[in-house]
Amino acid sequence: MRQNLPPVVISQSSECKGGLEELKIRDAMTTQQQEVEKQYDPADNTLKFVNRPDDLDPLDNDTTVLKAEMSCGHAVTPESLTGWCRSLLDQGQFRFLCPAYKKDTAKKCGAEWPYPEVRRLAVLTTEEMEHFEKTMAASAAATYCEYKSCPGCNTYVERADLSNLNVRCTVCTADKGQRYEFCWQCLKPWTGPTPRADHCDNDGCINQDLELLKNCKTTTLPQVQGVSDCPSIRACPTCGQRVEHNKTGCKNILCPRCNVEFCFVCLKVTSDCLKTSSYFRACSGGVAPRQTSIPVWRRN
């Protein structure tokens, strides 16, 4: 499904983003305010109103604007909540996590807000609800399902065995009265022995993602000491999602697909990398070589 999509551009990890999330929230809030001005109904006794700054907007000091308290305890306005959740959807996320800091700490809250809570406290319009729900469904399907359009009938087919490129379409099999199989990689009728994990026997059946990993340019991470000639595109070591560092901040990134944080340089999970290194220092084992295989996400 993701074979022909460009790499996801990721910045640094959740621990060293600086003001990036704050800028995203404010940009989305500005767009939202240009579209419609949202307000809470002061007479709504089902919401808990608070008289303090907006926890999603670091520049907000106006205590006269009505704020509501989320289930995690942080204060929001409809604009800031809508803006933050829109920014998450734009990044391919379908879970809404609180970006505010816990009181008197430098640790992110990270609480997950249920969609019904977001829908209500963001005061989503009918159009916004339709956009949110369609985008969430598409992102969830892309994350948890391996599906593509069958070349024979255009029906979406889910791949159950992620290690086998041979896929049988039940619709075409029923229509044609004989077994119809196609290649998950080149999307042509299957030729050759099965099962296969690398390619079928059709001409030109290659893994475009793998070719990209093998042949991508190298890059440097200017803010990370001693990191140069690092492959510019990596596959997440947990789920195989292609990612590209934006060359700002630290070396660790958060995969948008599986939400696992890993080091872009050594390809270790962040917790393992930091045992012998730091966010802004070269890894003890140096730069991991170009990847020659793509990890399969074992979600069970």
C-alpha positions in Angstrom: 0.0 0.0 0.0 2.8 2.4 0.8 5.1 1.2 -1.9 4.7 4.3 -4.2 4.4 6.9 -1.4 7.2 9.3 -0.6 9.1 8.9 2.7 7.5 10.4 5.8 9.6 13.4 6.9 10.1 13.3 10.6 11.9 15.7 12.8 13.4 14.8 16.2 12.0 12.7 19.0 9.4 13.7 21.5 12.1 14.6 24.1 13.9 17.1 21.9 11.4 18.8 19.7 11.7 22.2 21.3 9.0 24.5 20.1 8.0 22.5 17.0 4.7 21.2 18.5 3.9 24.6 19.8 4.3 26.2 16.4 2.1 23.5 14.8 -0.6 24.1 17.4 -0.5 27.9 16.9 -0.5 27.6 13.1 -3.4 25.3 13.1 -5.2 27.6 15.6 -4.7 30.6 13.3 -6.2 28.7 10.4 -9.1 27.5 12.5 -9.8 31.0 13.8 -9.9 32.3 10.2 -12.5 29.7 9.4 -14.8 30.0 12.4 -14.7 31.4 15.9 -15.6 28.8 18.4 -16.7 29.3 22.0 -18.0 27.2 24.8 -21.5 27.8 26.2 -21.1 29.1 29.7 -24.4 27.5 30.6 -23.2 24.0 29.7 -23.0 22.4 33.2 -21.7 19.1 31.7 -18.3 20.6 31.1 -15.7 21.6 33.7 -14.7 25.2 33.1 -11.4 26.6 34.6 -10.0 30.1 34.9 -6.4 29.6 33.8 -4.3 29.8 30.7 -4.7 27.4 27.8 -2.3 24.4 28.3 -2.0 23.8 24.6 -1.0 27.4 23.8 2.2 28.5 25.6 1.6 32.1 24.7 -1.8 32.3 26.2 -2.1 34.3 29.4 -5.7 35.4 28.9 -7.8 34.1 31.8 -10.9 35.9 30.7 -11.5 33.4 27.8 -13.5 30.4 28.8 -11.4 27.2 29.0 -12.6 23.6 29.5 -10.7 20.9 31.3 -9.9 17.7 29.5 -10.0 14.3 31.2 -6.3 14.5 31.8 -6.7 17.8 33.7 -5.3 20.2 31.1 -7.1 23.3 30.0 -8.1 23.9 26.4 -10.1 26.2 24.1 -12.1 24.8 21.2 -9.6 26.5 18.8 -6.4 25.1 20.4 -7.9 21.6 20.7 -9.1 21.5 17.1 -5.7 22.9 15.9 -3.6 20.3 17.8 -5.8 17.4 16.7 -5.8 18.6 13.1 -2.0 18.7 13.2 -1.9 15.0 14.4 -4.2 14.0 11.6 -2.0 15.8 9.1 0.9 13.6 10.4 -1.0 10.4 9.8 -1.9 9.9 13.4 -5.4 8.7 14.5 -4.8 8.7 18.3 -5.1 12.1 20.0 -2.4 12.5 22.7 -2.1 15.4 25.0 1.1 17.4 24.2 1.0 19.6 27.4 3.6 19.2 30.1 2.7 17.7 33.5 2.6 20.3 36.2 6.0 21.6 37.4 7.8 19.0 35.2 9.5 18.8 31.8 7.6 15.6 31.1 4.8 15.4 28.5 1.4 14.4 29.7 0.8 12.0 26.7 -2.7 11.0 27.9 -4.9 9.7 25.1 -8.2 11.6 24.6 -11.1 9.5 23.3 -12.5 10.8 20.0 -16.0 11.5 21.6 -14.2 13.8 24.1 -12.3 15.6 21.4 -15.4 16.0 19.2 -17.3 17.6 22.1 -14.6 19.8 23.6 -13.3 20.9 20.2 -16.9 21.9 19.3 -16.4 20.2 15.9 -18.7 21.3 13.1 -20.4 18.7 10.9 -17.8 19.2 8.2 -15.0 18.8 10.7 -16.4 15.6 12.1 -16.7 14.2 8.6 -13.0 15.1 7.9 -11.8 13.8 11.3 -13.6 10.5 11.1 -12.7 9.7 7.4 -9.0 10.7 8.1 -8.9 8.6 11.3 -10.4 5.6 9.5 -7.9 5.8 6.6 -4.9 6.2 8.9 -6.0 3.3 11.1 -6.5 1.1 8.2 -3.1 2.0 6.7 -1.5 1.3 10.1 -3.1 -1.9 11.0 -3.9 -3.5 7.7 -1.9 -4.7 4.8 -4.2 -4.0 1.8 -4.0 -3.2 -1.8 -6.3 -3.0 -4.8 -6.5 -6.3 -6.7 -5.3 -5.8 -10.3 -8.0 -8.1 -11.6 -11.2 -6.5 -10.0 -9.9 -3.5 -8.1 -11.4 -4.9 -4.8 -9.3 -4.1 -1.8 -7.5 -7.2 -0.6 -5.8 -7.6 2.8 -2.6 -9.6 3.0 -2.7 -12.0 5.9 0.8 -13.4 5.6 3.3 -10.5 5.5 6.1 -12.7 4.5 4.5 -14.0 1.3 4.1 -11.9 -1.8 1.6 -14.4 -3.3 -2.0 -13.2 -2.7 -5.2 -14.9 -3.7 -8.2 -12.7 -4.6 -11.4 -14.5 -3.6 -13.6 -12.2 -5.7 -11.7 -12.9 -8.9 -11.4 -16.6 -8.1 -15.2 -16.8 -7.7 -15.9 -14.7 -10.9 -13.4 -16.6 -13.1 -14.1 -20.0 -11.7 -10.5 -20.7 -11.1 -7.8 -19.6 -8.6 -6.6 -16.1 -9.2 -3.4 -15.0 -7.6 -1.3 -11.8 -8.0 2.0 -10.5 -6.7 1.7 -8.0 -3.8 4.9 -6.3 -5.1 4.4 -5.7 -8.8 0.6 -6.1 -8.8 0.7 -8.5 -11.8 -0.8 -12.0 -12.1 1.5 -14.3 -10.1 4.2 -16.3 -11.9 6.8 -18.6 -10.3 6.9 -20.8 -7.2 5.2 -19.8 -3.9 5.6 -18.8 -1.2 8.1 -16.0 -1.9 9.2 -13.0 0.1 11.5 -11.2 -2.3 9.9 -11.2 -5.8 7.9 -13.2 -8.2 9.1 -14.3 -11.7 7.6 -11.3 -13.5 10.1 -9.0 -15.2 10.8 -5.9 -13.2 9.4 -7.2 -9.9 11.5 -5.4 -7.4 10.9 -3.9 -4.0 10.9 -0.2 -4.7 11.2 0.6 -0.9 14.3 -1.6 -0.6 15.8 0.0 -3.7 15.3 3.4 -2.2 17.0 2.4 1.0 19.9 0.9 -0.9 20.4 3.9 -3.2 19.3 7.0 -1.3 21.7 9.9 -0.8 23.6 10.4 2.4 23.0 13.2 4.8 24.4 14.9 7.9 22.7 15.8 11.2 24.2 19.2 11.9 23.2 19.3 15.6 24.5 15.8 16.4 28.2 15.7 17.1 30.2 13.4 14.8 27.3 12.2 12.5 28.1 12.5 8.7 27.4 10.2 5.7 24.3 8.8 7.2 21.7 7.3 4.8 19.0 9.9 4.3 16.2 7.4 4.3 15.6 4.6 6.9 13.1 1.9 7.5 11.7 1.9 11.1 13.4 -1.1 12.8 10.0 -2.0 14.4 7.5 -1.7 11.6 9.4 -1.0 8.4 7.8 2.4 7.7 10.1 4.6 5.6 11.2 7.8 7.3 13.5 10.7 6.5 15.1 13.0 9.1 14.6 16.7 8.6 18.2 17.4 9.8 17.1 19.5 12.8 17.4 18.6 16.5 18.5 15.3 17.9 19.1 12.0 16.2 16.1 10.1 17.6 12.8 10.1 15.8 9.3 8.9 16.6 7.9 6.5 13.9 4.5 7.9 12.8 3.2 4.4 12.1 4.1 2.3 15.2 4.9 5.2 17.6 8.2 3.6 18.6 11.1 6.0 19.1 14.4 4.9 17.6 17.8 6.3 16.6 18.1 7.4 13.0 21.8 6.8 13.1 22.4 3.4 14.7 18.8 2.1 14.2 18.5 1.0 17.8 15.4 1.7 19.9 16.1 4.9 21.7 16.3 3.4 25.2 19.1 1.0 23.9 20.9 3.7 22.0 21.0 6.0 25.0 22.7 3.4 27.2 26.0 4.3 25.5 25.3 7.6 23.9 23.1 10.7 24.1 20.6 12.6 21.9 23.2 14.9 20.4 26.3 12.7 20.4 27.4 10.1 17.9 26.4 6.5 18.6 29.0 4.2 20.1 28.7 1.8 17.3 28.8 4.5 14.6 26.4 4.8 11.7 24.4 1.7 10.8 25.0 0.6 7.2 22.3 0.8 4.6 19.4 -1.6 5.2 19.2 -4.6 2.9 15.9 -5.8 4.2 12.7 -4.2 5.5 11.5 -5.2 9.0 8.0 -6.8 9.1 5.8 -5.4 11.8 4.8 -8.2 14.2 1.7 -6.6 15.8 0.4 -9.7 17.7 
